[in-house]
């Protein structure tokens, strides 16, 4: 739900400067994916960097993956993820874990909101985490979780706050579980820090100055009329 706060104009200028500094100082490294596939046969891992593009296509275990980064938005803490996972029938069931992480976040003005929506023929669960040690892929403090969802369309929202003075990391974690049959899962995710709606109200000093100028103008006009 959107919140509205009223601030005097000089405060708005200072706040805008501080927010600009916060967003400028959050020019972080390119977010990185860590993929892990676990089954009865063992564990396979892979690290994916998006430094040379915004799409990853590959195979891990019995999962065929297409993962795309969405266009950045003003309130996005992590780029949107669009994931399509096709899984083939196999002798054993398997689970794919996706960790999407970025580091060096500063103090955030609001709550950290997470959203996930899509459809699955398996099982999907997600969580968003923060780490005061500023470590990529760390799942130290749970901010919110959604699921598990199974067999059909799904949608989940969660939020949490994380107030620490030092830089910290944020990590999305999504787990997709498949059974012995073939199927697919597709979804999109968002992690945002929605900005407050701000209404400008002139401060008392500015109002008095304007009133003084108006009275001065009236006095000058009266003197000119008296001299005619």
N, C-alpha and C positions, 0 to 999 in steps of 0.2 A: 504494500500500500504506500502511495506517495505521501511524503511528509512535507509540510510547508513551514518555513521559518521566516520571520521578518527581521531584517538587519538594517542598521543605518548605512548610508551609502559609503562613507569611508571604510567601514568594516567590510563591506562587499569588495572594495578594491583590494584591501589587505588579504581578505580570504581568497580572492581570485589569484592573487600573487602566490599565496601559500599553496593553493591547489595546483597552480601551474608548476611550482617547484616540486610538489609531490609527484606529479605525473612526469615531469622532466627527469627527476632523479630516479624514476622507475624504468629508465631505459636499460633493460636487462638483456641478457644473452638470448639467443634464439631458443624458444622452448624445445624440449627434447622428449621423445617417447621412449619408454622402456617396455618391451613386450616379453611376456613369459608364457610358455605353453607347458602345462603339466598334465601328465597322464601316467598310467601304470608302467609305461615304458621309460619314464624319466622326465627330465625338465630341459627345455630348449629356451634360450633367451636371445634377444636381439635389441640393440639400441639404434634408434632412428633419429637423425637430425634433419631439420627442415631448412638448413642453411642454403640449399641449392634449389629450393622449390617448396610448394605447399601441398604436395601429394605424395603419399607412399603407397606402393602396390607390391605385395609380396605374399609368401607362403610361410606359415609357421605351424609345424605339426600338421593336423588335419584341417587347419583354418586357412582359407584364402582371403586376404585382406585388401581393402581399399580404404585409405584414411586420408582425409583432406582437411586442411586448415581453412576456416572461414575468414572473411575480411574482418579486420579489427574494427571495434566500435569504441566510442569514447569511454564507456563504463566497463569494458572488458578487462578482466585481470589475466585471463588466459584466452588465446584465440579459440573460437568455436571449433569443435571437432565434429566431423561427419564421418561415421564409420559404417562400413558394410563388411560383414564377415560371413562367408559361406563355409560350411563345414561338411566334410564328406563322411559317409558311413564308415565305421571302423570297428575293430575288435574290442577296443576299449573306449570308454568315454574320456573326454578331455576338458580342460578349463584353460581359457586364455585370459591373462591379466594384462590390462593396459594401464600404464602409469604415464601421466602427462604432467610435466613439471616445469616450473620457472622459479628463479631465485631473486633475491635482493628487492623484495617489496618493502616499502616504507610504511609509516603509520597511515592506516586507511580511515577515511572519515565516516564510513557507514558499515553496514553488515556485508558479509561475503555470501552472496547468493549463488546457489548451484541449481541447474536445471538439466534434466535428461528426458528425452521422449523418443519413441520409435516403436519397433515391433520385433518380436522374437519367436522362434519355434523351439527355443531352449530355455535358458534361465539367465537373467541379467541382474546385477546389483552394482551400485555405484556409491562412492563416498568422496568427500573433499577434505583435505588435510592441510595443516600448517605446521611448520617446524621453525622454532626460534633459533635453531642452530644454522639456518639458511642452507640446508643440505638438499640437493635435488633428490626427488623420489622418496623423501622421508615421510612417513605416515605417523608422526608423533602425536599430534592433536587433531582429533576428529571434529570438523566444523559442521558436518551434516551428511546424511546418507539417504539413499532412496532404494527401494526394493527389499527383497528380490522380486522380480517380475517374471512371469512365465507364460508361454503359449498365447501370444496375441499382442495387440497394441498396448503400450504402457506410457506413463508419464509420471515424473516425480520432481518435487521441488524441496529444497532444504536451505537453511541459512544459519550463520553463526558469526560471532565477532572474535577478533584476535588482536588484542592490544598489547604490543610489545615495543620498546623503544628502539631495538636494534633491527636491522634488515632480517627478513624471514622468507622462507620459501612456501609456495602453494603447490599442492599436487592433487590431481584428479586420479582416482582409481576406479576402473571399471572391470568387472569380472564377468566373462561369458562362459557358461557351461553348456556343453553339448552332450547328447546321449549317444547311443550306438547307431542312430539313424542320421541321414543327411538332413540339412536344414540351413537356416540363415538367420542372422540378426542384423538389423540396421538401426542406427540412432544418431541423434545429434546432442551435443552438450554445450552448456554455457556456464561460465563462472564470472560473475560480475560484482561490482560494488556500485549500486545505483546512486546517482547524485541526488542531493536534496533540491527540491524546487524552491527557488529563492525569489521573493517579492521585494523590490526595492522600495524603501521608505526613507524620505529625506531626513537627515538627523536634525536635532533641535538647533544646533548652531547655524546650519544652512537656512533653516526656516526663519530664525531671528534676523539673519543678514538680509534675506529677501524682504521681510517686513519693514526693516529699517530703510531700505532703498525705496520702498513704496511710499512710506511716510515722508521721506525727504522729497520725493517727486511731487507729492501733493502740496507740501509747503512751498516749494518753488513756484508751482502753478498758481497758488493763491496770491503770492507776492506780485507776480506778473499781472494778474487780474486787478489787483488793488492799484497798481501804478498806471493803469489805462484811464 
